[in-house]
Amino acid sequence: MAEPKFEVYKDAKGEYRFRLKAPNGETIATGEGYVAKAGCMNGIESVKENAPKAEIVDMT
């Protein structure tokens, strides 16, 4: 079975972005644009570290 993965890419403005893909290939999260690749990589690390601790807030 495939694993989830982070893909790093450049958008039309030349900024670095990431998307988190599920094992089935669907995009389940996207990051903001970063001028530097290092900022994008830090964003990925932040998601990895903080997502398991994130609370769910139902706004409905």
PQR file with spaces between the fields and no chain letter, atoms N, CA, C, O and H, PARSE charges and radii, in Angstrom:
ATOM       1  N    MET     1       0.842   -1.184    0.000 -0.4000 1.5000
ATOM       2  CA   MET     1       0.000    0.000    0.000 -0.0000 2.0000
ATOM       3  C    MET     1       0.889    1.250    0.000  0.5500 1.7000
ATOM       4  O    MET     1       1.906    1.296    0.692 -0.5500 1.4000
ATOM       5  N    ALA     2       0.507    2.230   -0.758 -0.4000 1.5000
ATOM       6  CA   ALA     2       1.265    3.481   -0.829 -0.0000 2.0000
ATOM       7  C    ALA     2       1.147    4.257    0.479  0.5500 1.7000
ATOM       8  O    ALA     2       0.231    4.035    1.271 -0.5500 1.4000
ATOM       9  H    ALA     2      -0.319    2.194   -1.320  0.4000 1.0000
ATOM      10  N    GLU     3       2.069    5.149    0.681 -0.4000 1.5000
ATOM      11  CA   GLU     3       2.081    6.013    1.867 -0.0000 2.0000
ATOM      12  C    GLU     3       1.693    7.427    1.455  0.5500 1.7000
ATOM      13  O    GLU     3       1.843    7.790    0.288 -0.5500 1.4000
ATOM      14  H    GLU     3       2.813    5.330    0.037  0.4000 1.0000
ATOM      15  N    PRO     4       1.190    8.242    2.406 -0.5600 1.5000
ATOM      16  CA   PRO     4       0.970    9.653    2.079  0.2800 2.0000
ATOM      17  C    PRO     4       2.305   10.321    1.777  0.5500 1.7000
ATOM      18  O    PRO     4       3.353    9.856    2.225 -0.5500 1.4000
ATOM      19  N    LYS     5       2.265   11.412    1.017 -0.4000 1.5000
ATOM      20  CA   LYS     5       3.521   12.094    0.692 -0.0000 2.0000
ATOM      21  C    LYS     5       3.281   13.594    0.559  0.5500 1.7000
ATOM      22  O    LYS     5       2.184   14.045    0.231 -0.5500 1.4000
ATOM      23  H    LYS     5       1.413   11.789    0.653  0.4000 1.0000
ATOM      24  N    PHE     6       4.333   14.341    0.822 -0.4000 1.5000
ATOM      25  CA   PHE     6       4.355   15.772    0.583 -0.0000 2.0000
ATOM      26  C    PHE     6       5.040   16.009   -0.748  0.5500 1.7000
ATOM      27  O    PHE     6       6.125   15.481   -0.993 -0.5500 1.4000
ATOM      28  H    PHE     6       5.224   13.975    1.089  0.4000 1.0000
ATOM      29  N    GLU     7       4.419   16.799   -1.611 -0.4000 1.5000
ATOM      30  CA   GLU     7       5.027   17.190   -2.874 -0.0000 2.0000
ATOM      31  C    GLU     7       5.369   18.671   -2.791  0.5500 1.7000
ATOM      32  O    GLU     7       4.531   19.482   -2.399 -0.5500 1.4000
ATOM      33  H    GLU     7       3.538   17.229   -1.412  0.4000 1.0000
ATOM      34  N    VAL     8       6.595   19.025   -3.158 -0.4000 1.5000
ATOM      35  CA   VAL     8       7.052   20.413   -3.191 -0.0000 2.0000
ATOM      36  C    VAL     8       7.128   20.828   -4.657  0.5500 1.7000
ATOM      37  O    VAL     8       7.682   20.113   -5.492 -0.5500 1.4000
ATOM      38  H    VAL     8       7.276   18.365   -3.476  0.4000 1.0000
ATOM      39  N    TYR     9       6.563   21.995   -4.954 -0.4000 1.5000
ATOM      40  CA   TYR     9       6.545   22.466   -6.341 -0.0000 2.0000
ATOM      41  C    TYR     9       6.551   23.986   -6.373  0.5500 1.7000
ATOM      42  O    TYR     9       6.362   24.636   -5.345 -0.5500 1.4000
ATOM      43  H    TYR     9       6.113   22.576   -4.276  0.4000 1.0000
ATOM      44  N    LYS    10       6.769   24.549   -7.557 -0.4000 1.5000
ATOM      45  CA   LYS    10       6.698   26.003   -7.748 -0.0000 2.0000
ATOM      46  C    LYS    10       5.382   26.328   -8.445  0.5500 1.7000
ATOM      47  O    LYS    10       4.977   25.650   -9.389 -0.5500 1.4000
ATOM      48  H    LYS    10       6.923   24.021   -8.392  0.4000 1.0000
ATOM      49  N    ASP    11       4.724   27.378   -7.959 -0.4000 1.5000
ATOM      50  CA   ASP    11       3.464   27.802   -8.575 -0.0000 2.0000
ATOM      51  C    ASP    11       3.726   28.780   -9.719  0.5500 1.7000
ATOM      52  O    ASP    11       4.880   29.047  -10.056 -0.5500 1.4000
ATOM      53  H    ASP    11       5.053   27.928   -7.192  0.4000 1.0000
ATOM      54  N    ALA    12       2.672   29.309  -10.310 -0.4000 1.5000
ATOM      55  CA   ALA    12       2.792   30.209  -11.456 -0.0000 2.0000
ATOM      56  C    ALA    12       3.548   31.494  -11.128  0.5500 1.7000
ATOM      57  O    ALA    12       4.125   32.121  -12.016 -0.5500 1.4000
ATOM      58  H    ALA    12       1.735   29.092  -10.036  0.4000 1.0000
ATOM      59  N    LYS    13       3.546   31.889   -9.842 -0.4000 1.5000
ATOM      60  CA   LYS    13       4.267   33.095   -9.422 -0.0000 2.0000
ATOM      61  C    LYS    13       5.720   32.806   -9.072  0.5500 1.7000
ATOM      62  O    LYS    13       6.466   33.719   -8.717 -0.5500 1.4000
ATOM      63  H    LYS    13       3.077   31.380   -9.121  0.4000 1.0000
ATOM      64  N    GLY    14       6.127   31.546   -9.168 -0.4000 1.5000
ATOM      65  CA   GLY    14       7.494   31.169   -8.842 -0.0000 2.0000
ATOM      66  C    GLY    14       7.722   30.912   -7.366  0.5500 1.7000
ATOM      67  O    GLY    14       8.866   30.779   -6.931 -0.5500 1.4000
ATOM      68  H    GLY    14       5.521   30.805   -9.456  0.4000 1.0000
ATOM      69  N    GLU    15       6.637   30.838   -6.578 -0.4000 1.5000
ATOM      70  CA   GLU    15       6.765   30.567   -5.150 -0.0000 2.0000
ATOM      71  C    GLU    15       6.729   29.060   -4.896  0.5500 1.7000
ATOM      72  O    GLU    15       6.110   28.298   -5.639 -0.5500 1.4000
ATOM      73  H    GLU    15       5.707   30.946   -6.932  0.4000 1.0000
ATOM      74  N    TYR    16       7.403   28.660   -3.836 -0.4000 1.5000
ATOM      75  CA   TYR    16       7.408   27.256   -3.436 -0.0000 2.0000
ATOM      76  C    TYR    16       6.142   26.952   -2.649  0.5500 1.7000
ATOM      77  O    TYR    16       5.730   27.733   -1.791 -0.5500 1.4000
ATOM      78  H    TYR    16       7.906   29.279   -3.233  0.4000 1.0000
ATOM      79  N    ARG    17       5.538   25.829   -2.943 -0.4000 1.5000
ATOM      80  CA   ARG    17       4.340   25.365   -2.237 -0.0000 2.0000
ATOM      81  C    ARG    17       4.470   23.868   -1.989  0.5500 1.7000
ATOM      82  O    ARG    17       5.285   23.181   -2.605 -0.5500 1.4000
ATOM      83  H    ARG    17       5.872   25.195   -3.640  0.4000 1.0000
ATOM      84  N    PHE    18       3.644   23.388   -1.071 -0.4000 1.5000
ATOM      85  CA   PHE    18       3.577   21.948   -0.870 -0.0000 2.0000
ATOM      86  C    PHE    18       2.127   21.505   -0.862  0.5500 1.7000
ATOM      87  O    PHE    18       1.213   22.271   -0.555 -0.5500 1.4000
ATOM      88  H    PHE    18       2.982   23.946   -0.571  0.4000 1.0000
ATOM      89  N    ARG    19       1.953   20.253   -1.206 -0.4000 1.5000
ATOM      90  CA   ARG    19       0.641   19.630   -1.066 -0.0000 2.0000
ATOM      91  C    ARG    19       0.852   18.266   -0.422  0.5500 1.7000
ATOM      92  O    ARG    19       1.842   17.586   -0.694 -0.5500 1.4000
ATOM      93  H    ARG    19       2.695   19.630   -1.455  0.4000 1.0000
ATOM      94  N    LEU    20      -0.075   17.880    0.422 -0.4000 1.5000
ATOM      95  CA   LEU    20      -0.051   16.572    1.063 -0.0000 2.0000
ATOM      96  C    LEU    20      -1.013   15.686    0.299  0.5500 1.7000
ATOM      97  O    LEU    20      -2.196   15.997    0.157 -0.5500 1.4000
ATOM      98  H    LEU    20      -0.879   18.432    0.643  0.4000 1.0000
ATOM      99  N    LYS    21      -0.483   14.576   -0.190 -0.4000 1.5000
ATOM     100  CA   LYS    21      -1.287   13.640   -0.972 -0.0000 2.0000
ATOM     101  C    LYS    21      -1.561   12.383   -0.155  0.5500 1.7000
ATOM     102  O    LYS    21      -0.671   11.843    0.502 -0.5500 1.4000
ATOM     103  H    LYS    21       0.477   14.323   -0.075  0.4000 1.0000
ATOM     104  N    ALA    22      -2.806   11.932   -0.210 -0.4000 1.5000
ATOM     105  CA   ALA    22      -3.209   10.680    0.430 -0.0000 2.0000
ATOM     106  C    ALA    22      -2.668    9.497   -0.373  0.5500 1.7000
ATOM     107  O    ALA    22      -2.263    9.667   -1.523 -0.5500 1.4000
ATOM     108  H    ALA    22      -3.529   12.371   -0.744  0.4000 1.0000
ATOM     109  N    PRO    23      -2.658    8.312    0.213 -0.5600 1.5000
ATOM     110  CA   PRO    23      -2.176    7.137   -0.527  0.2800 2.0000
ATOM     111  C    PRO    23      -2.913    6.896   -1.843  0.5500 1.7000
ATOM     112  O    PRO    23      -2.348    6.303   -2.761 -0.5500 1.4000
ATOM     113  N    ASN    24      -4.168    7.347   -1.952 -0.4000 1.5000
ATOM     114  CA   ASN    24      -4.925    7.149   -3.190 -0.0000 2.0000
ATOM     115  C    ASN    24      -4.642    8.232   -4.230  0.5500 1.7000
ATOM     116  O    ASN    24      -5.239    8.227   -5.306 -0.5500 1.4000
ATOM     117  H    ASN    24      -4.627    7.829   -1.206  0.4000 1.0000
ATOM     118  N    GLY    25      -3.726    9.172   -3.913 -0.4000 1.5000
ATOM     119  CA   GLY    25      -3.334   10.211   -4.850 -0.0000 2.0000
ATOM     120  C    GLY    25      -4.105   11.511   -4.733  0.5500 1.7000
ATOM     121  O    GLY    25      -3.776   12.485   -5.410 -0.5500 1.4000
ATOM     122  H    GLY    25      -3.241    9.176   -3.039  0.4000 1.0000
ATOM     123  N    GLU    26      -5.126   11.546   -3.885 -0.4000 1.5000
ATOM     124  CA   GLU    26      -5.914   12.766   -3.716 -0.0000 2.0000
ATOM     125  C    GLU    26      -5.182   13.769   -2.838  0.5500 1.7000
ATOM     126  O    GLU    26      -4.554   13.398   -1.846 -0.5500 1.4000
ATOM     127  H    GLU    26      -5.393   10.755   -3.335  0.4000 1.0000
ATOM     128  N    THR    27      -5.266   15.049   -3.210 -0.4000 1.5000
ATOM     129  CA   THR    27      -4.684   16.114   -2.400 -0.0000 2.0000
ATOM     130  C    THR    27      -5.578   16.348   -1.192  0.5500 1.7000
ATOM     131  O    THR    27      -6.780   16.573   -1.329 -0.5500 1.4000
ATOM     132  H    THR    27      -5.776   15.351   -4.016  0.4000 1.0000
ATOM     133  N    ILE    28      -4.973   16.291    0.005 -0.4000 1.5000
ATOM     134  CA   ILE    28      -5.766   16.487    1.224 -0.0000 2.0000
ATOM     135  C    ILE    28      -5.380   17.760    1.973  0.5500 1.7000
ATOM     136  O    ILE    28      -6.079   18.162    2.902 -0.5500 1.4000
ATOM     137  H    ILE    28      -3.996   16.107    0.116  0.4000 1.0000
ATOM     138  N    ALA    29      -4.283   18.396    1.584 -0.4000 1.5000
ATOM     139  CA   ALA    29      -3.891   19.671    2.194 -0.0000 2.0000
ATOM     140  C    ALA    29      -2.903   20.369    1.272  0.5500 1.7000
ATOM     141  O    ALA    29      -2.142   19.727    0.549 -0.5500 1.4000
ATOM     142  H    ALA    29      -3.715   18.070    0.829  0.4000 1.0000
ATOM     143  N    THR    30      -2.931   21.711    1.313 -0.4000 1.5000
ATOM     144  CA   THR    30      -1.979   22.503    0.542 -0.0000 2.0000
ATOM     145  C    THR    30      -1.407   23.592    1.431  0.5500 1.7000
ATOM     146  O    THR    30      -2.063   24.068    2.357 -0.5500 1.4000
ATOM     147  H    THR    30      -3.550   22.232    1.901  0.4000 1.0000
ATOM     148  N    GLY    31      -0.186   23.975    1.138 -0.4000 1.5000
ATOM     149  CA   GLY    31       0.475   25.030    1.903 -0.0000 2.0000
ATOM     150  C    GLY    31       0.438   26.354    1.166  0.5500 1.7000
ATOM     151  O    GLY    31       0.146   26.409   -0.029 -0.5500 1.4000
ATOM     152  H    GLY    31       0.347   23.589    0.385  0.4000 1.0000
ATOM     153  N    GLU    32       0.733   27.409    1.885 -0.4000 1.5000
ATOM     154  CA   GLU    32       0.811   28.745    1.306 -0.0000 2.0000
ATOM     155  C    GLU    32       2.051   28.856    0.429  0.5500 1.7000
ATOM     156  O    GLU    32       2.880   27.946    0.406 -0.5500 1.4000
ATOM     157  H    GLU    32       0.970   27.364    2.856  0.4000 1.0000
ATOM     158  N    GLY    33       2.182   29.965   -0.291 -0.4000 1.5000
ATOM     159  CA   GLY    33       3.362   30.205   -1.107 -0.0000 2.0000
ATOM     160  C    GLY    33       4.516   30.738   -0.275  0.5500 1.7000
ATOM     161  O    GLY    33       4.320   31.578    0.603 -0.5500 1.4000
ATOM     162  H    GLY    33       1.509   30.705   -0.272  0.4000 1.0000
ATOM     163  N    TYR    34       5.713   30.251   -0.549 -0.4000 1.5000
ATOM     164  CA   TYR    34       6.929   30.672    0.140 -0.0000 2.0000
ATOM     165  C    TYR    34       7.941   31.159   -0.892  0.5500 1.7000
ATOM     166  O    TYR    34       8.098   30.545   -1.947 -0.5500 1.4000
ATOM     167  H    TYR    34       5.872   29.569   -1.262  0.4000 1.0000
ATOM     168  N    VAL    35       8.618   32.247   -0.593 -0.4000 1.5000
ATOM     169  CA   VAL    35       9.646   32.780   -1.492 -0.0000 2.0000
ATOM     170  C    VAL    35      10.842   31.832   -1.536  0.5500 1.7000
ATOM     171  O    VAL    35      11.409   31.596   -2.603 -0.5500 1.4000
ATOM     172  H    VAL    35       8.490   32.745    0.265  0.4000 1.0000
ATOM     173  N    ALA    36      11.226   31.290   -0.382 -0.4000 1.5000
ATOM     174  CA   ALA    36      12.387   30.408   -0.283 -0.0000 2.0000
ATOM     175  C    ALA    36      11.949   28.956   -0.070  0.5500 1.7000
ATOM     176  O    ALA    36      10.976   28.688    0.635 -0.5500 1.4000
ATOM     177  H    ALA    36      10.766   31.481    0.485  0.4000 1.0000
ATOM     178  N    LYS    37      12.670   28.042   -0.677 -0.4000 1.5000
ATOM     179  CA   LYS    37      12.369   26.617   -0.507 -0.0000 2.0000
ATOM     180  C    LYS    37      12.491   26.200    0.954  0.5500 1.7000
ATOM     181  O    LYS    37      11.740   25.347    1.427 -0.5500 1.4000
ATOM     182  H    LYS    37      13.460   28.260   -1.249  0.4000 1.0000
ATOM     183  N    ALA    38      13.440   26.805    1.669 -0.4000 1.5000
ATOM     184  CA   ALA    38      13.619   26.478    3.091 -0.0000 2.0000
ATOM     185  C    ALA    38      12.353   26.786    3.886  0.5500 1.7000
ATOM     186  O    ALA    38      11.996   26.039    4.797 -0.5500 1.4000
ATOM     187  H    ALA    38      14.050   27.498    1.285  0.4000 1.0000
ATOM     188  N    GLY    39      11.672   27.880    3.549 -0.4000 1.5000
ATOM     189  CA   GLY    39      10.421   28.219    4.223 -0.0000 2.0000
ATOM     190  C    GLY    39       9.355   27.173    3.968  0.5500 1.7000
ATOM     191  O    GLY    39       8.594   26.817    4.868 -0.5500 1.4000
ATOM     192  H    GLY    39      11.962   28.487    2.809  0.4000 1.0000
ATOM     193  N    CYS    40       9.301   26.682    2.744 -0.4000 1.5000
ATOM     194  CA   CYS    40       8.353   25.634    2.388 -0.0000 2.0000
ATOM     195  C    CYS    40       8.645   24.361    3.178  0.5500 1.7000
ATOM     196  O    CYS    40       7.729   23.723    3.697 -0.5500 1.4000
ATOM     197  H    CYS    40       9.918   26.971    2.013  0.4000 1.0000
ATOM     198  N    MET    41       9.900   24.001    3.264 -0.4000 1.5000
ATOM     199  CA   MET    41      10.282   22.797    4.012 -0.0000 2.0000
ATOM     200  C    MET    41       9.950   22.953    5.490  0.5500 1.7000
ATOM     201  O    MET    41       9.534   21.989    6.133 -0.5500 1.4000
ATOM     202  H    MET    41      10.644   24.519    2.842  0.4000 1.0000
ATOM     203  N    ASN    42      10.127   24.157    6.041 -0.4000 1.5000
ATOM     204  CA   ASN    42       9.746   24.421    7.434 -0.0000 2.0000
ATOM     205  C    ASN    42       8.236   24.282    7.609  0.5500 1.7000
ATOM     206  O    ASN    42       7.775   23.786    8.637 -0.5500 1.4000
ATOM     207  H    ASN    42      10.465   24.940    5.519  0.4000 1.0000
ATOM     208  N    GLY    43       7.462   24.717    6.610 -0.4000 1.5000
ATOM     209  CA   GLY    43       6.015   24.564    6.660 -0.0000 2.0000
ATOM     210  C    GLY    43       5.604   23.103    6.725  0.5500 1.7000
ATOM     211  O    GLY    43       4.695   22.739    7.471 -0.5500 1.4000
ATOM     212  H    GLY    43       7.837   25.120    5.775  0.4000 1.0000
ATOM     213  N    ILE    44       6.268   22.275    5.951 -0.4000 1.5000
ATOM     214  CA   ILE    44       5.997   20.831    5.987 -0.0000 2.0000
ATOM     215  C    ILE    44       6.309   20.269    7.368  0.5500 1.7000
ATOM     216  O    ILE    44       5.518   19.510    7.929 -0.5500 1.4000
ATOM     217  H    ILE    44       7.007   22.570    5.345  0.4000 1.0000
ATOM     218  N    GLU    45       7.453   20.641    7.910 -0.4000 1.5000
ATOM     219  CA   GLU    45       7.817   20.138    9.245 -0.0000 2.0000
ATOM     220  C    GLU    45       6.810   20.586   10.297  0.5500 1.7000
ATOM     221  O    GLU    45       6.505   19.834   11.222 -0.5500 1.4000
ATOM     222  H    GLU    45       8.095   21.258    7.454  0.4000 1.0000
ATOM     223  N    SER    46       6.294   21.797   10.162 -0.4000 1.5000
ATOM     224  CA   SER    46       5.293   22.300   11.105 -0.0000 2.0000
ATOM     225  C    SER    46       4.010   21.468   11.031  0.5500 1.7000
ATOM     226  O    SER    46       3.429   21.127   12.062 -0.5500 1.4000
ATOM     227  H    SER    46       6.541   22.408    9.410  0.4000 1.0000
ATOM     228  N    VAL    47       3.575   21.145    9.823 -0.4000 1.5000
ATOM     229  CA   VAL    47       2.382   20.311    9.675 -0.0000 2.0000
ATOM     230  C    VAL    47       2.627   18.938   10.291  0.5500 1.7000
ATOM     231  O    VAL    47       1.775   18.420   11.013 -0.5500 1.4000
ATOM     232  H    VAL    47       4.047   21.422    8.986  0.4000 1.0000
ATOM     233  N    LYS    48       3.778   18.351   10.013 -0.4000 1.5000
ATOM     234  CA   LYS    48       4.098   17.040   10.568 -0.0000 2.0000
ATOM     235  C    LYS    48       4.072   17.049   12.100  0.5500 1.7000
ATOM     236  O    LYS    48       3.583   16.110   12.728 -0.5500 1.4000
ATOM     237  H    LYS    48       4.470   18.772    9.426  0.4000 1.0000
ATOM     238  N    GLU    49       4.600   18.113   12.684 -0.4000 1.5000
ATOM     239  CA   GLU    49       4.698   18.201   14.142 -0.0000 2.0000
ATOM     240  C    GLU    49       3.369   18.555   14.792  0.5500 1.7000
ATOM     241  O    GLU    49       3.011   17.977   15.818 -0.5500 1.4000
ATOM     242  H    GLU    49       4.998   18.876   12.174  0.4000 1.0000
ATOM     243  N    ASN    50       2.633   19.495   14.211 -0.4000 1.5000
ATOM     244  CA   ASN    50       1.449   20.034   14.880 -0.0000 2.0000
ATOM     245  C    ASN    50       0.138   19.356   14.530  0.5500 1.7000
ATOM     246  O    ASN    50      -0.790   19.390   15.337 -0.5500 1.4000
ATOM     247  H    ASN    50       2.924   19.965   13.377  0.4000 1.0000
ATOM     248  N    ALA    51       0.023   18.747   13.368 -0.4000 1.5000
ATOM     249  CA   ALA    51      -1.252   18.151   12.968 -0.0000 2.0000
ATOM     250  C    ALA    51      -1.753   17.076   13.924  0.5500 1.7000
ATOM     251  O    ALA    51      -2.949   17.050   14.217 -0.5500 1.4000
ATOM     252  H    ALA    51       0.778   18.720   12.712  0.4000 1.0000
ATOM     253  N    PRO    52      -0.903   16.193   14.422 -0.5600 1.5000
ATOM     254  CA   PRO    52      -1.418   15.166   15.348  0.2800 2.0000
ATOM     255  C    PRO    52      -1.991   15.769   16.634  0.5500 1.7000
ATOM     256  O    PRO    52      -2.798   15.135   17.313 -0.5500 1.4000
ATOM     257  N    LYS    53      -1.570   16.995   16.965 -0.4000 1.5000
ATOM     258  CA   LYS    53      -2.010   17.644   18.201 -0.0000 2.0000
ATOM     259  C    LYS    53      -3.176   18.606   17.969  0.5500 1.7000
ATOM     260  O    LYS    53      -3.736   19.144   18.924 -0.5500 1.4000
ATOM     261  H    LYS    53      -0.914   17.510   16.414  0.4000 1.0000
ATOM     262  N    ALA    54      -3.543   18.825   16.704 -0.4000 1.5000
ATOM     263  CA   ALA    54      -4.566   19.831   16.390 -0.0000 2.0000
ATOM     264  C    ALA    54      -5.952   19.391   16.860  0.5500 1.7000
ATOM     265  O    ALA    54      -6.367   18.247   16.670 -0.5500 1.4000
ATOM     266  H    ALA    54      -3.089   18.388   15.928  0.4000 1.0000
ATOM     267  N    GLU    55      -6.643   20.335   17.473 -0.4000 1.5000
ATOM     268  CA   GLU    55      -8.008   20.054   17.885 -0.0000 2.0000
ATOM     269  C    GLU    55      -8.938   20.263   16.702  0.5500 1.7000
ATOM     270  O    GLU    55      -8.613   21.004   15.774 -0.5500 1.4000
ATOM     271  H    GLU    55      -6.306   21.264   17.627  0.4000 1.0000
ATOM     272  N    ILE    56     -10.079   19.620   16.732 -0.4000 1.5000
ATOM     273  CA   ILE    56     -11.090   19.798   15.697 -0.0000 2.0000
ATOM     274  C    ILE    56     -12.110   20.790   16.215  0.5500 1.7000
ATOM     275  O    ILE    56     -12.671   20.601   17.294 -0.5500 1.4000
ATOM     276  H    ILE    56     -10.343   19.018   17.485  0.4000 1.0000
ATOM     277  N    VAL    57     -12.356   21.849   15.454 -0.4000 1.5000
ATOM     278  CA   VAL    57     -13.334   22.864   15.830 -0.0000 2.0000
ATOM     279  C    VAL    57     -14.455   22.817   14.798  0.5500 1.7000
ATOM     280  O    VAL    57     -14.245   23.136   13.628 -0.5500 1.4000
ATOM     281  H    VAL    57     -11.900   22.003   14.577  0.4000 1.0000
ATOM     282  N    ASP    58     -15.626   22.425   15.231 -0.4000 1.5000
ATOM     283  CA   ASP    58     -16.794   22.330   14.343 -0.0000 2.0000
ATOM     284  C    ASP    58     -17.463   23.701   14.278  0.5500 1.7000
ATOM     285  O    ASP    58     -18.026   24.167   15.269 -0.5500 1.4000
ATOM     286  H    ASP    58     -15.796   22.166   16.181  0.4000 1.0000
ATOM     287  N    MET    59     -17.401   24.346   13.114 -0.4000 1.5000
ATOM     288  CA   MET    59     -17.930   25.693   12.941 -0.0000 2.0000
ATOM     289  C    MET    59     -19.330   25.691   12.318  0.5500 1.7000
ATOM     290  O    MET    59     -19.809   26.732   11.868 -0.5500 1.4000
ATOM     291  H    MET    59     -16.943   23.968   12.309  0.4000 1.0000
ATOM     292  N    THR    60     -19.990   24.521   12.291 -0.4000 1.5000
ATOM     293  CA   THR    60     -21.325   24.455   11.688 -0.0000 2.0000
ATOM     294  C    THR    60     -22.400   24.834   12.654  0.5500 1.7000
ATOM     295  O    THR    60     -23.579   24.829   12.299 -0.5500 1.4000
ATOM     296  H    THR    60     -19.601   23.676   12.656  0.4000 1.0000
